[in-house]
């Protein structure tokens, strides 16, 4: 039996301890094959019959070797109060079963259990410096077993193991953190989120429109990691009425809205262009994302979604967010906006819009990829 070490291993220059030396409790048990010395067969049998084990223990080889430190240094054994466990004739019970053959082997305590823990004295108490304090509450031989020429030995331990009070540990950790400038500096770095800006907080889309949202990393040293989620969507009500936003538990985008890329890394003093695109779709379902659907409300009512652009550093544990309102306008009010470029530019806050081509059947399609690239390069 081997208990793993309780203490944190030293990282200093001293030689690393083996697993056995570093363990807080070690137990060896088995047939060690130590015998009695300075005694005859008949004398041993006579002392056993009188249960005079004190005198026999003085003739035990293992006890004598451990006493002078030749073997099992630092280990100990409970007091032996049972008869020698070897050698017996098989299938014979009682003390009369000792070997009576031609060799007449002298009985001996061959089968043993020895151990050590971390206590330096017999009265040590368990603490973080002495984490395991054990005692033997049973040490006996199974004299009724007759299938072997040995009698098995069993030993029961009571071990007290020290443990750390977690509340005290947290308090001590807090003291260390508050008093260590290096650790405080590391924590400050973990809270650092690069400063970023977005080109707009409001986007207006018509059918199949694409608008470029630019996210800029203003930091000169740190990368910014972004991801874009949808916090909620709503059908736009009449002018003057607040929209009722339905939260999206999965944070997925509405079916009418595409965002690409929705996540990425922005290098220091760099920027990324995110395409925010309206996509027509027709649903045969009665409800989509909790909103009643039919041909009229899906195709002719204005819709809004709130996009959250979340920003964090490469190692930061906190984040900052930009809220972007995206509206798809179907009504005639959009035409008025389109006829007034100044207002549109103000509304979009400088974001770029890709124009679309209108087909005869009333659907729309985006311009070619070349036009998209030209739009990005402006």
C-alpha distance (Angstrom), angle and dihedral (degrees) to the residues before:
residue distance angle dihedral
X1 . . .
X2 3.78 . .
X3 3.82 125.8 .
X4 3.82 114.6 -153.3
X5 3.81 113.7 -117.5
X6 3.78 116.3 -86.4
X7 3.81 94.9 -158.2
X8 3.79 122.6 80.7
X9 3.83 106.5 -107.0
X10 3.79 114.7 -108.0
X11 3.79 116.4 -105.1
X12 3.80 93.6 -163.3
X13 3.77 129.4 109.0
X14 3.82 94.8 -84.4
X15 3.76 117.2 110.1
X16 3.78 115.0 -87.0
X17 3.80 112.5 -106.8
X18 3.77 121.7 -123.9
X19 3.79 118.9 -110.5
X20 3.80 89.7 -104.4
X21 3.81 95.0 50.8
X22 3.81 93.2 43.9
X23 3.81 95.3 49.6
X24 3.79 118.3 108.2
X25 3.80 93.7 -142.6
X26 3.79 129.9 22.1
X27 3.81 127.4 -178.3
X28 3.81 127.8 -172.5
X29 3.79 120.4 -169.0
X30 3.80 135.3 167.4
X31 3.79 143.9 74.6
X32 3.82 103.5 -32.2
X33 3.83 91.5 173.0
X34 3.82 95.3 -137.6
X35 3.83 114.0 153.9
X36 3.81 140.8 -162.4
X37 3.81 117.4 -91.5
X38 3.81 133.7 -156.9
X39 3.78 94.2 24.4
X40 3.81 135.9 97.1
X41 3.77 128.6 -129.4
X42 3.80 93.7 -107.7
X43 3.82 92.8 46.8
X44 3.79 91.1 51.0
X45 3.79 92.1 49.3
X46 3.79 90.2 49.0
X47 3.84 93.8 51.6
X48 3.83 90.6 46.0
X49 3.80 92.6 52.1
X50 3.83 88.4 51.9
X51 3.84 90.0 44.1
X52 3.80 89.2 -126.8
X53 3.79 93.7 157.1
X54 3.83 95.3 153.7
X55 3.80 92.2 70.6
X56 3.80 92.6 41.9
X57 3.81 91.3 53.0
X58 3.80 89.2 60.2
X59 3.81 87.4 60.8
X60 3.81 94.7 50.3
X61 3.83 113.1 119.6
X62 3.81 96.0 -152.0
X63 3.79 93.0 50.3
X64 3.80 90.8 50.2
X65 3.85 93.3 47.4
X66 3.81 93.1 48.9
X67 3.80 91.8 46.5
X68 3.82 92.6 60.5
X69 3.82 92.2 40.8
X70 3.80 98.6 -112.9
X71 3.82 95.9 127.5
X72 3.83 137.8 20.6
X73 3.80 93.8 10.7
X74 3.80 113.2 -155.5
X75 3.80 93.7 13.8
X76 3.78 128.5 112.9
X77 3.77 142.2 -167.2
X78 3.78 132.8 -141.8
X79 3.79 118.4 -109.6
X80 3.81 111.2 -77.7
X81 3.81 110.8 -127.8
X82 3.81 99.1 159.7
X83 3.83 131.2 83.9
X84 3.80 121.7 -92.0
X85 3.80 109.6 -76.8
X86 3.84 99.3 -144.2
X87 3.00 142.8 100.2
X88 3.81 112.5 16.2
X89 3.75 132.2 157.3
X90 3.78 110.3 -114.0
X91 3.79 119.8 -101.8
X92 3.81 93.1 13.6
X93 3.79 118.2 115.9
X94 3.78 131.4 -154.3
X95 3.80 130.9 27.7
X96 3.77 89.7 -59.2
X97 3.77 88.7 73.2
X98 3.84 96.4 78.5
X99 3.79 115.3 124.7
X100 3.79 109.1 -74.4
X101 3.78 96.9 168.1
X102 3.78 128.8 114.2
X103 3.85 94.2 -73.2
X104 3.80 95.2 45.1
X105 3.76 94.4 -162.1
X106 3.79 112.3 -147.2
X107 3.83 109.8 -109.7
X108 3.81 113.4 -107.7
X109 3.79 143.8 172.2
X110 3.81 96.5 -108.6
X111 3.82 95.6 151.0
X112 3.80 112.7 71.0
X113 3.80 146.5 161.5
X114 3.82 117.8 -149.1
X115 3.78 128.2 172.2
X116 3.78 148.4 166.3
X117 3.80 134.7 -154.7
X118 3.82 132.7 -179.8
X119 3.80 100.5 -83.0
X120 3.78 114.5 116.6
X121 3.81 94.9 -163.0
X122 3.81 134.8 27.9
X123 3.82 91.7 -105.6
X124 3.81 100.5 45.9
X125 3.79 118.3 138.6
X126 3.78 125.1 -139.7
X127 3.81 114.1 -97.7
X128 3.80 138.5 135.5
X129 3.82 90.7 -79.3
X130 3.82 90.8 47.3
X131 3.81 102.2 27.8
X132 3.84 100.4 169.3
X133 3.81 123.1 46.6
X134 3.79 114.5 172.5
X135 3.79 138.1 -178.6
X136 3.79 133.4 -172.7
X137 3.79 114.2 -116.9
X138 3.81 96.3 175.0
X139 3.81 133.3 23.3
X140 3.79 115.7 164.7
X141 3.79 145.9 136.0
X142 3.80 123.3 -115.5
X143 3.78 96.0 -126.5
X144 3.82 94.1 174.5
X145 3.84 92.9 67.5
X146 3.83 109.5 101.1
X147 3.82 104.1 165.2
X148 3.83 92.8 91.2
X149 3.79 138.5 43.8
X150 3.85 85.8 -120.9
X151 3.78 128.2 66.1
X152 3.82 111.1 -133.8
X153 3.80 117.8 -120.1
X154 3.79 125.3 -145.3
X155 3.77 129.9 -166.2
X156 3.82 130.4 -171.3
X157 3.80 121.6 -158.4
X158 3.76 133.9 -160.5
X159 3.81 109.5 -153.4
X160 3.80 127.2 -172.8
X161 3.81 110.5 -156.3
X162 3.78 121.1 -165.8
X163 3.79 118.1 -133.0
X164 3.77 135.4 -170.5
X165 3.80 119.8 -104.8
X166 3.81 100.7 -125.9
X167 3.80 94.4 -152.8
X168 3.80 91.0 53.3
X169 3.80 90.5 45.6
X170 3.82 90.9 53.6
X171 3.79 90.6 49.8
X172 3.80 91.8 50.2
X173 3.80 91.2 47.1
X174 3.80 89.3 52.7
X175 3.80 90.6 52.6
X176 3.80 91.1 50.4
X177 3.78 92.9 48.9
X178 3.79 94.1 48.0
X179 3.80 92.9 48.5
X180 3.81 98.9 43.4
X181 3.79 114.8 81.0
X182 3.80 92.8 -167.2
X183 3.80 93.1 55.2
X184 3.80 91.1 45.1
X185 3.80 89.1 52.9
X186 3.82 90.8 51.4
X187 3.80 91.2 51.1
X188 3.79 90.6 48.8
X189 3.80 89.3 53.7
X190 3.81 89.9 50.8
X191 3.79 90.4 54.9
X192 3.79 93.1 49.2
X193 3.81 114.3 114.8
X194 3.83 116.1 -176.3
X195 3.80 114.6 -115.7
X196 3.79 111.6 -108.6
X197 3.79 137.4 176.5
X198 3.78 132.9 -157.7
X199 3.77 124.8 -144.9
X200 3.80 93.7 -126.9
X201 3.76 144.5 2.1
X202 3.81 94.6 -154.9
X203 3.79 128.4 54.1
X204 3.80 126.6 -177.7
X205 3.81 119.4 -161.7
X206 3.78 133.6 -174.0
X207 3.77 125.1 -165.6
X208 3.81 110.2 -43.2
X209 3.82 92.4 -9.6
X210 3.80 120.3 153.6
X211 3.80 122.0 -156.0
X212 3.79 124.9 -172.9
X213 3.81 115.8 -129.9
X214 3.81 111.1 -164.1
X215 3.81 119.9 -153.2
X216 3.81 113.7 -165.2
X217 3.80 126.5 -162.5
X218 3.81 107.1 -145.2
X219 3.80 94.7 -174.0
X220 3.80 117.9 107.2
X221 3.80 95.7 -156.8
X222 3.81 112.0 24.7
X223 3.77 133.0 69.6
X224 3.80 117.6 -128.7
X225 3.79 121.0 -139.9
X226 3.79 115.2 -156.4
X227 3.76 137.0 -175.0
X228 3.79 129.1 177.9
X229 3.80 122.8 -140.4
X230 3.78 134.6 173.8
X231 3.79 112.5 -117.7
X232 3.81 95.3 -174.5
X233 3.81 147.3 -37.9
X234 3.79 137.3 -141.3
X235 3.78 145.1 177.3
X236 3.81 109.6 -106.2
X237 3.81 112.9 -112.4
X238 3.76 128.8 -151.0
X239 3.76 118.2 -61.9
X240 3.79 112.0 -72.8
X241 3.81 95.1 24.5
X242 3.80 121.5 107.3
X243 3.79 117.1 -121.4
X244 3.80 118.5 -117.4
X245 3.79 106.0 -130.7
X246 3.78 118.2 -151.1
X247 3.81 110.3 -146.4
X248 3.79 114.9 -128.9
X249 3.76 108.7 -135.3
X250 3.79 93.9 -162.0
X251 3.83 92.4 42.7
X252 3.78 89.4 -132.1
X253 3.78 120.8 151.6
X254 3.81 120.9 -101.4
X255 3.80 114.8 -101.0
X256 3.77 92.3 -111.3
X257 3.81 93.6 56.2
X258 3.79 131.1 70.7
X259 3.82 124.8 -173.0
X260 3.80 121.7 -172.0
X261 2.95 126.0 -147.6
X262 3.79 96.2 16.4
X263 3.81 93.8 179.8
X264 3.77 138.6 19.7
X265 3.80 149.8 118.3
X266 3.80 125.5 -79.3
X267 3.79 116.5 -156.8
X268 3.83 120.8 -135.6
X269 3.82 111.5 -69.4
X270 3.80 88.8 2.7
X271 3.77 133.9 117.6
X272 3.77 139.8 -153.3
X273 3.80 129.8 -146.5
X274 3.79 114.6 -136.4
X275 3.80 119.0 -162.4
X276 3.80 113.2 -137.4
X277 3.80 106.1 -167.1
X278 3.80 134.8 -179.1
X279 3.79 114.5 -137.2
X280 3.81 123.3 -167.4
X281 3.77 116.8 -133.7
X282 3.78 135.0 165.7
X283 3.76 120.5 -146.8
X284 3.79 128.4 -158.3
X285 3.80 90.5 -165.5
X286 3.78 121.0 104.8
X287 3.82 93.0 -137.4
X288 3.81 130.8 27.0
X289 3.79 118.5 -177.7
X290 3.80 89.9 -14.6
X291 3.83 94.4 -55.6
X292 3.85 120.2 115.7
X293 3.80 110.2 -114.0
X294 3.82 132.5 -152.2
X295 3.79 135.2 137.9
X296 3.79 92.7 -90.1
X297 3.80 102.8 47.4
X298 3.79 94.1 38.6
X299 3.78 98.0 49.3
X300 3.79 104.8 30.7
X301 3.78 108.1 32.8
X302 3.79 122.0 87.0
X303 3.80 115.3 -114.4
X304 3.77 133.3 -156.9
X305 3.79 133.8 -163.7
X306 3.79 131.5 -175.3
X307 3.80 113.9 -137.0
X308 3.79 118.9 -162.2
X309 3.81 114.7 -152.6
X310 3.80 103.6 -159.2
X311 3.81 117.7 -160.9
X312 3.79 128.6 -168.1
X313 3.78 136.9 159.7
X314 3.78 125.2 -108.5
X315 3.83 90.5 -99.5
X316 3.79 103.2 17.4
X317 3.79 123.2 124.0
X318 3.82 93.8 -157.5
X319 3.79 133.5 56.1
X320 3.78 142.0 -157.2
X321 3.80 126.2 -141.9
X322 3.80 139.2 -149.5
X323 3.80 117.7 -153.9
X324 3.82 115.3 -142.0
X325 3.81 121.9 -171.5
X326 3.80 112.7 -150.6
X327 3.83 118.8 -168.6
X328 3.77 128.2 -173.0
X329 3.80 107.8 -155.0
X330 3.78 120.8 -159.4
X331 3.79 98.3 160.3
X332 3.83 128.5 93.1
X333 3.78 90.2 -100.7
X334 3.78 87.9 78.1
X335 3.80 90.6 60.3
X336 3.78 88.7 57.3
X337 3.78 88.8 52.0
X338 3.78 91.4 48.8
X339 3.82 90.3 51.4
X340 3.79 90.2 55.0
X341 3.82 107.6 57.8
X342 3.80 92.2 176.5
X343 3.79 92.9 60.9
X344 3.79 90.6 42.7
X345 3.78 92.2 53.7
X346 3.77 90.4 48.8
X347 3.78 91.5 47.8
X348 3.79 92.7 49.8
X349 3.76 92.6 45.3
X350 3.79 93.1 -137.0
X351 3.81 98.6 -45.5
X352 3.79 116.3 143.1
X353 3.80 125.3 -115.8
X354 3.79 127.3 -151.6
X355 3.86 111.7 -142.4
X356 3.79 119.3 -132.8
X357 3.78 135.6 -144.1
X358 3.83 119.2 -121.4
X359 3.79 117.4 -141.0
X360 3.76 126.8 -151.4
X361 3.77 95.6 -103.0
X362 3.80 91.2 58.2
X363 3.83 98.0 -105.6
X364 3.78 121.3 118.4
X365 3.78 136.1 -137.8
X366 3.77 133.6 -166.2
X367 3.76 120.9 -106.8
X368 3.78 119.9 -103.5
X369 3.79 123.2 -69.3
X370 3.80 88.9 -105.6
X371 3.78 90.1 61.3
X372 3.79 89.2 48.6
X373 3.77 91.0 54.0
X374 3.79 91.4 47.5
X375 3.78 89.7 50.2
X376 3.81 90.8 53.7
X377 3.78 93.5 47.8
X378 3.80 94.1 56.4
